[in-house]
Amino acid sequence: MELNYNIQRSNNRKTISLTMAPSGKLEVIAPFDVKDEMIDKLVQKKKFWIYKNRKELIDKKTAFEKEYVSGESFLYLGRKFRLDVAQFEHKELIFKQSKFILNKTEQEKAEMLFEKWYKQKAKEKLIPRVEKFAKQMGVDPKEIKILSMQKRWGSCTVDGNIILNYHLIKAPLYVVDYVIVHELAHLIEHNHSDDFWKIVKTQMGDFSKQKEWLGNLEI
């Protein structure tokens, strides 16, 4: 396997950083004064680490690929629910009697219908929880948005907006609450300082299980 990679130069780095993008592409961040030859030497030295992490990423993505057929399970609020595909009168994807129900004639649109359903549920359930914790923490986000995000579960923008990844609706509420509190805490402390983590801990207590859950949840 060829070791292709992108190089990004930064004035804020003193060392070379190697990270694996969700696409499987190796990303290298390096200081401006480091020569390409030195970067390539480090990449070659770390090739077994790169191959291992790339394989794990590909295996994880393969495990999460869906065919949208009867019997498949889909996450919602931390639980897995079965999909039933058959001839029904309705056209939209619906959630009824603890299972997802999809008209067979709409099977080709299943991915789009699931995304639409997840986004709708995320708006219904996540926004009120942001408002609840914002009041509890004494902060006032300018706007709350539910969006599709490639690499992050949430963010707090410089102008005070709270953005949540709609995929969060797949996680248990105690995990959702951790992400919400994390982003709202940035309205008080803009970095990940000790004071920041104290704010999060005050609201959540120990949050190691939440972080572990997110690490296993596919975006």
N, C-alpha and C positions, 0 to 999 in steps of 0.2 A: 504494500500500500504506500503510495507516494505521500511524502510529508509536505503537503501544501499548507501555507499559512499566510495570514495578513499581518503586516507590521504597522503599528500605530505609535508615533513618536510623542513623547510627553516631557515637558519641562519639570513636571512635579514628581517624576520617578528617578530614583537613584539605582534601582535594580531592574532586571528584566522579569516581566510577569507573563506566564503562559496560562491561558484559560481556553476551555472548550465551549464554543458557541452551541446553542441548541441544534443548529444545522449540522453539527459535526466538524465544523471548520475550526482550525486552531487559530486563536487570536493572540498576537504577541504585542505587549506594550513595553516600550524600551525608551531610555533617555536618548536625547538627540546625539550625544557624543559616543554612543556605542555603535561600532561598525557592524555592517550586515554579516560579515564573516564570523564575528563573535556570536551573533544571534543564531546563525545557522549551526554553529558548533554546539550551542546549548540545546537547540531543538533535536539534533542528532543524539546527543547524550541522553535526552529525556524521551527517546522514541518509544521505549517500552511502556512508559507511563502514558504517553499519548495514545498508543494503540489500545491499551487497556481501557482508558476512559472513553475513547471513541466507540469501542465495542459495547461497553456498558450503556452508553447513550443510545446506540442503535437498537440494542436489545430491549431497552426500556420503551422506546418509541414503538417498536414492533408489537410489544405486549399490550400497548394501549390502542392499537389500530382497531377500528370497529368495522363490521360488515353490515350492521343494522338488519339482523335477522332475528327471528323468534328464538328466545332462550338467552340472548345476550343480556348482560347486566349493565346498568348505568348508574353512576353515583348521583345522589341527591341528598344534601344535608348529612353527609357522612355514611349513608347507608346505600347498599346496592339494591336496585329494583329491576325486575325482569322486563324485557321488551316482548310484546306480543304483536306480531305482524299477521294480519288477516284481512278479509273483506269486511269493511265497516261502512256505515253510512257517512260518518264524519270524514273530513279531509285533513284537518289539523292533527298534529300530535297531541294526545291528551294523557293526563296522569289520573288514573282512576283505580280504586280498589287495590292500592299499593303496587301498581304496575304501570308501565308505559304502554300505550296502545297506539298503533300506527296502521293506517289504511295501506294495504298492499299496493294500491295504485300510486301511492305517494312515496314508495320506498326509495326511488331514485333521488328524492329531495330530502331524505332522512337527515343527513348531516346538517343541512340548512335549518330544518324544522327543529332539531334538537338545540341548535345554537339560539334560535329565536326563543324557544321555550325557556332555556337556561337564563337568557338575558332578562326576560320578563320576570321570572321568579327572583332573580338577583335584585332587580329594582324594587320589587314588592317587599322583600325581606331584609335586604342589607341596608337600604337607606334609613329606615326607622331605627335600626341598631346604631348607625353612625350618629343620628340625632340624639339618641338616648345617652351614649357615652360622651358625646360632646357636651351635653348639659351637665353630666356627672363630673367631667373634668374641667368645666368652666372655660371651654373654648368655643369659638364660633366659626366653623369653616365657611368660606365664601360660597362654595358650591360643592355638591356631592355628585360625582359622575360614576356610572358603571360602564366600563369599556372593555374591549378586547386588548389584552396586553401580551406581548411576546415573552417577556422574561421576568416580569414582576407581578406580585400579588396585589400590590397597592403602591400609591405614592402620594406625597403631599407637595404640591407645587409652591413655588416662591410667592405666588399671589394668594395662597391660602385655600386652594381647592383640594379636596380629597378625592382621589381616583381609586376605584377598586376594580380588580379583574373579575369579570363575570363568572369565570371558572370557580371562584371562591364558593359559589352556591353549592358546589359538590362536596364541600368540607363540612364537618360538624360545626354547630354554632359556637362551641368554645374555641375552635380554631379561627373561625370568622372574626370573633370578638378580639382575639389577639392581634390580627392584622389591622383591624379598625383602631384599636388602642395604640398600636405602634405608629400608625400614620397620624392620628390626632396628637400624639405626644410631640410630633415634629412641629406642631403649631406653637409649642412652648420652647422646646430645644431643637434647633435645626440640624444638629449633628447626632452622632451616636456616642455622646459623652456619658460619663458615669451618671450624671444628673438625668439624662434621657432615660437610661435603663431603670433608674429608681422610679421614675414616673410610671413606666410600663409595669414594673413589678408591683407598685402600689395598687394598680388596677387589676392585675392578673394573677399575682402571686407567682409561683413557679410556672414557667411557660415552656419548659423543655419538650413536653409531649406535643404541644402545638407546633413547634418548629420541626419536630420529627415527622408529624403528619404532613406538613407542607412539603417536606423533602421528598415524600413518596407520591405526591399528587401531581399528575401531569397537567401542564397548561395546554 
